[in-house]
Amino acid sequence: MAEVVRYAHTYGVQVLVTLNTLLHDEEYADAVALAHALYKIGVDALIIQDLHLLDCDLPPIRLHASTQCDNRTPEHVAHLLDLGFKRVVLARELSIDEIRAIHEAVPDIELEAFVHGALCVSYSGRCYISEVLANRSANRGACAQFCRMAYDVLDESMNEVLNDAGQPIHQQHVLSLQDLDRSAYLNELIDAGVTTFKIEGRLKDADYVTNITAYYREKLDSIIPSFHHSIIRSFVPDPSKTFHRGATDYFLHGRTRPMANWNTPKSTGEYVGEVLEARGNTLRVRLKEGVVLHNGDGLTIGSEGFSVNGVEGNIIKINKTITNNPSPIIFAPLYRNLDTEFTKNLHSERRIPVDIVFRETKEGFELAYHSIISSFHHSFSYPHEPAKNEAKALDTIRTQLSKLGDTPYIAREITLDTKPYFIPISILNEWRRNTII
């Protein structure tokens, strides 16, 4: 964790650690010891749920109130401010008007809002179904995710409830919400008083993190241009390309439908076309324009998933036999939840722009690298030897001091406040390495 903090701080990134579980009496001493250890290594804030921690000997570290605290009213948020919290993570269920009302009533606290990721079918911090049915508390990080299971829906007389088509609702995922996606409403959220956007990422892999954070980084930069970083990417971010159950803005603008995906709790991915015929391990399909399938791609039809073993025109060989029971899948929508070509090219690199100043001094030279996050200076004693080729000498200095490939930095502006002296490339490289660490 100390290495993570050091690495993140190099890029001007804060590290917030979740200590947001409800604790048993015998666990408080260890939790407090952990808080002190995290403070010592430079963690920027703790996200907590258990308010009894405030009665303990915590270090003077910044505190954020977890969404598990059920933060959905101005009165509750004002109470958390009085307790010393600097930020609250709002309940996912709030509308844009409710968020604005909290900000207007309690303007002195930071508001963090979820914008993307998995949703819980109950109020955050108020779901007890896992505790009741499996003795596994969601507030202890052990949710059994009963909302992702299949159910029969019965009325109070235990009669089957029918869907809009007049069919019994049998073994469908009626509590399985689609994933949150508020990427179209970032401006509105900022205007309502949100200071921080939160992407849910529990159990998500590196591909998901790379893709989704890049997607929101681009969205944010189009609203608030940032000069803190320079991003090099080998892909175009697309949230449908990694774990994706469909999208809902939830209650941001009132109750909107659909919120749940009754067919499957798994990642459906992107819509790529429809199935025209299914025979054994062969599908005949009509693909959406521009879609190209590759061996190893993951496909889904309803709740059934499989992999591509070969593609020839509109005929797809898959790694399992598809059955048409209990109902035919002809003309069923086809989704891709793993795009092997996309994931193969997922690479994102953040670099920090620096301005370089190189000037001569009485004893030799001074080299400085300045970024919005930090600055590095170093002076070197070295003779002022006039260069035979003045233009080449200055160009060599500029080129060598800008070679920052093994560092988190990238050169932006270069100022040479010196006469064209001859300095060997090896010396310039040594000065660069000794200055920007």
N, C-alpha and C positions, 0 to 999 in steps of 0.2 A: 504494500500500500504506500509506503514511503517513496518507492521508485515511481509509482503512478502519480503521486502528488508532485514530485520533482519534474517529471516529464510534462504534466499538464500545465504547471505554472510557467514552464518555458514558453508556452504558447499563449500565456495570459488567460488560461482556462481555469475556472474554479473546480474544486472537487468537493461535492456534497455527499455525505455518507448517510445512508438510511440506518437509523437505529429505531425504526418505527414498528416495533412489535410490542404487544402488551406483555409485561413482565410478571413473573411469579416472585414472591417475596425473597426467595433465596437467590434470585438472579440480579438484584439491583446492584450489589457490590461489584460484580463482574462488569455490568453495563457501565457503571461510573468509571471503573478502571479503564475500560475500553475507550470511553469518551476522553479521558485524560491522555491516553496514548495517541489517539487520533489528533487531538489538539497539538500535541508535542511535535508531530511530524508535519504539521502545517495544513491539515484539513480545514477547509474554509467554513463549513457549517455542518450541523447535524440535523437530519430530518427525523422528528420523533412523533410518536402517538401517545405514549404513556405519560400523562401529565404529572404523575408522582415523581418522575425524574427531576422535576423542578424543585422538589423538596430535598434533593440530594446534593452532594458536594460536586456539582459539575464544574468544569473549567470555564473560563470566560470566553466561550466559543459562541458563535452566532447560531441561533436556533430557528428552524423552519418547522411549521406545523404540518404534519403529514395530511394527505387527503383522507387518511383513515380517521382523522379527527372529525370528519363529517362537517366540513366548513362550508355552510350554505346560507347563513344569515348574517346581516350586519352586526347584530348583537353578539353573536358567537365570535365573529372575527375581531370585534372591538375588545372582547374579553381576552382573546389570545394576545392582542397588542399590549394590554395592561399587564399580562403575565411575562412580557419580555420578548415575545416572538417578533422577528424582523420580517418574516414572510409566511404566508399561508398558501398551501396547495389546495385550490378550490375543488369542491365536489364536481364530478363530471356532469352531474344532472342539471346544472344551472343554465338558465337562458342568458342571452346577451344582456337583457334588461336587468336581470338579477345580479349579474356580475357588475354592471355599471352602478347599481344601487349600493352594493357593498363598497365599491371604490369611493363613491361620493360621501358615504357615511363614515368611512375609515380611510382617509386619503394617505395616512402616514405609515401604512403597512404595504409591503410588496405583495402583489397577487400573482400566483403562478397557476396556469390553466393547462389542462391536458388538451392536446391538439391531434394526437394520433395514437392508434394502438388498440389493444383489446379492451373491451368493456365488461364490467360486472353487471349482472341483471338487477342487483340490489343497490341501495345507497352505499357509497364507499364507507367502510368501517362498520356498517350496520347489517351485514349479511351473516346469518347464523345457521344456515341450512347445513353446511358442512360439519359444523360443531354438533348439531343436533343429530344428524343421521350417521356420522362417521367418527364422531369424537375427534375431529381434526379442525382446529380453529383457523379461519381465514385471517383473524387478527394475530395469529401466531405464525403466519407464513406457511400454513399447511393445508390450504384449501383443496378439497377433493374435486372441485369444479363440477358440482352436480348440475349447474346451468348448461353444461356442454353435453349432457346426456339426452337420450331419446325418451319420450313419454307418450302415454295415451292420455287424452284429455277427456275427463268425465265431469258431469255436472253433479250437484249436491245429492242427487238421487242415484248416483253411480251409473247414469246412462251416458252413452257415447255422445260427445259433442261433434257436430258436423262442420266441415269447412265450407268455404264459399261455393265449392263444386258439389256440395251435398254428400261428401265422403267422410267417414269417421276419421278423426285425427288420431292416427295410430302410429306409435313409435316414430314420432317426429321431434325435431330439436326446437321445441317451441320457446325455450328460454335462452337459446344461444344467440346472443346479439352479434350483429355485424361489427366490424372494427370502426373505430372513430376516425374520421378524416375531416378536419376543419381547415384544410389548406387554403380553401377559397375565402376564408373569413378572417385572415390574420389582421388585416387593417381594422376591421370592426372590433376585434378583441383588443388591439392596442388602444383604439379610441375609447373603449369601455374601461380602460385602466389596467389591463394585464401587462405585467412587466417581464414575465418569463413564460416561455412555451415549454411544455413538458411532453416528451414522447415516451409512451409506455414501451418498455423493452424487456420485461421479465422473460427469461428463457429464450430470447431471440438470439440468432447467431450473428456472426460478423457481417455476413452479406446483407442482412436486414439493416443492421446499424449503419453500414456504409451507404446503402441506397437511400434510406429514409432520412437520415440526417442531411445528406447531400440535397435531397429534394426540398427540405425546409430551409436549408441554408440559401439555396437559390431564390426561394420565395421571399425570404427575409431581406436578402441583398437587393431585391428589386423594389422593396419598400424603404429600407434604410441602408443606403450604400455603406459598406464597411471597408475601411482601409487597414484593418488590423491583420489581414491575411491575404494570401494569394493561393487559390486552389487550382491544382492540376488534376483533372479527372480523365479517365479513359472510357467513360460511359455517360449516357444521358439518364438522370434519375427518373425512376418510374415506380410509384408505390405498388402497382399491380404485379410487378416482377418478383417481389419477395413476399413473405407471409402476408396473406390478404384474404379476408373473409367477405369481401364486399365493403361498402362504405356507407356510413351514416354520420350526419352532423349531430345526431342525438337530439337533445332538447334545446339546442342553441337558438332556434327560431320556432319554438313550440314543438308539439308532438308531430313528428314526420314519419312517414312510412315508405318503405319497410325498414324496421329497425333490426329485425331478427332474420336469420337464414334458417328456415325449418328443415332444409335438406341435409345440411352437414355442419358440424362445428369446426371442420378442418379448413385449411387454406384452400380456397378455390382458385386463386390467382386471376389471370386475365382471360376474358372471353376471346376465343380464337376462331369460333365457327360453330357448325352443327353437324351432328351425326346423321348420315343418310341411310346407312345400313351397318349392322353389326353381325358378323359371322365368326364364331370361335374367337381366335386371336387377331382378327382382321377387322378394321373399320374403314368404311367408305365415308368420306367427310366432304363438307363444303367449307373451306377455310375463308376467314375474313381477308379482305384484300390487304396485301403487304405482309401477311403472316407466313413465316417459314419455320417448319418444324425440323428438329435435329435429333439424332439418336441420343437417348438418355433423357430427353425432355420428359417432365412429369405432366400427365393429363388427368383430368377428372370429369366424370359424368355423374352428377348428383353426389352421392356420398362415396362412390367407388373411384379409386385411383389406380393408375398404372403408368408404365414407362414406355416410351417409344423405342422399338427395336429396329425399325426401318421405315423409310418413306419412299414411295414411288408414285408421283403425281398426287392424286387425291386418295390413295390407298395407304393406310397406316398399319404396320405390324406392331403389335403390343406384346407385353411380357406376361399376359394372363388371358384367360378365356372370359369373355363378357357374357353374362346371362341376361336374357330379356325378362326374367321373372323378378318381382311379381308383376311388372308391367313393361311394355315395350319401351326401348330407349330411342326408337327411330325419331328423328328430328329433335332429339334432346340437345340442349346447348353443351358445347364442348369448351372446357377451360384448360389453361396451362398454368400449373402452379410451380413449375421449375423450368426455367429457360436456361439451358446449359451454356449457350453462347453469351448470354447476358452476364451470368454469374462468373464465367471465365474471365471476363474483361472488367470485373469490378475492382477498380483501383482508384483511390483518392489520396492525394497528398497535399497537406497544408504547409505553406511556407510563409514566413514572416518577412514582409518587406523591410529592408534596412537602407538607410542613407549612409554612404561611405565618405568620410573626409580624410584626406591624406595631405599633410602639410609638413614643410621643412621647419626644423627648429635649429637653434644655435649649435646643439650637440649632434644633431642627426635628423630624425623624423618622428612624427606622431601620427598614429593611425587610430581612427574611431569609427565604430559602427553604431548607428542610432536607429532604434525602432520605437514604435509607440509604447512598447512593453518594457524595453530595457535598453541600456547603452553600454558599450564596451570601449575602453580607451587603453592605449599602451604607447609608451615612448621608447625609442630605440636610438642608441648611439651608433652613428655610422658616418663615414666620411662623405662629403659632398663632391662626388667625382663627376665632372661635366660629361654629358653623353655626346658621342660622335654623331649619332643620328637622333636628333631631338624628338622628332615626331614618333619614331619607333619606341623611344624610351618611355614617353608618356603613355603610349598605347599599351606597352608591356605592363606598366604599373597598373593601369586601369583594368586590364584583362586579368591579371593574377589576383588582384585584391577582390575581384568580383566572383571568383570561383568558390562558391559556397555549397557545392553539391553534397557534402557530407554533414551539413549542418541544417538546422530548421529554417535557415534564412535564405532570402533571395534579394539580390541587389536591385535597388530602385534608382536612386540618384547617386552619382559619383562626382565628388568635388576634389580636384587636385590643386592644392595651394602650394605649389612648389615649382622650382625650375626643373627643366628636363635633365635629371641626373641619371647616371648609369647605376642600376641596382640589379644584381643577378636575380634570375627567376627563383632560384632556390632560397635566396634571402627573403624575397617578397612573400613566398609561400610560407616560410617559417614565421614571418611577422603576422600574416593572416591567421595562422593556426594558434599563435600565442595570444592573439587579441580576442578573437571571437570563439569563446569556449562553449 
